[in-house]
Structures are given as C-alpha cells and as structure tokens.
Amino acid sequence: MADTQQVDERTEAKQAARRVARLARQIGAFSTAHGGAEGQVAYLGQRGARIVLVGEDGGWGDLVAPSYEIAEKAVEKAGITVHEAFDGEFAAKVRTGPYEWTRMAGIQVGGPSNT
C-alpha cells in the first residue's frame, strides 16, 4: 500500500508541475503580447485561484489555476510582478473599451441588457 501511495504522490506532483509550466507559458505569452504584465492571485475556494493579468498596454485577462499554490508557483515561474490586492495604481492600469462599459453598465445607462 505504501508503494501505491508513493506512486500517487509522484503522479500528482508531476501533474502539478505540468500545470504550473502551462500556466507560466500562458502568462508569458500574455506578457509578451502586451509589453509586459503584472498580476494578482485571488483565492476562489474549492475551484482554485484566479490569476488576474494586466499588461503594460492596459490589456487584461485572467486564468484559473486548480489551487492557490499552483497559481503562486506559475506567476513566480513566469517572473511577473505580483500584487497583494487589485486596487490603487494596479487597477488604474486596466484599460476598458466600449464593449466592457456597455456590458458592465447594461440597462442602467441605456446599454444592451446582459441577457
């Protein structure tokens, strides 16, 4: 039984390493496409963690990791600056376009409904 447990632990460790590498590549690709990037990792509970990315050009995106630990390792491997919270100067870097404004405002300001 101990051998099976060791094999399972090694398999899980390999899977986690692959997930970290894949997320780091995706973060790196985003950073390259947007002239650099910064991020913030947010805990999502059992779903894992959300990695919010903001490019130097104001573009933004996010990724979901299966755990907070994997998300932290991925942003570390990608080499981006990580913020504790999504506020202040970091949030001010996000540039939104007309689509985001109408989707966020919806009916309140005469935009399309969110249905």
Beta strands, then each sheet from edge to edge (+ up, - down):
strand 1: 37-43
strand 2: 49-55
strand 3: 60-65
strand 4: 81-83
sheet 1: 3+ 2- 1+ 4+
end
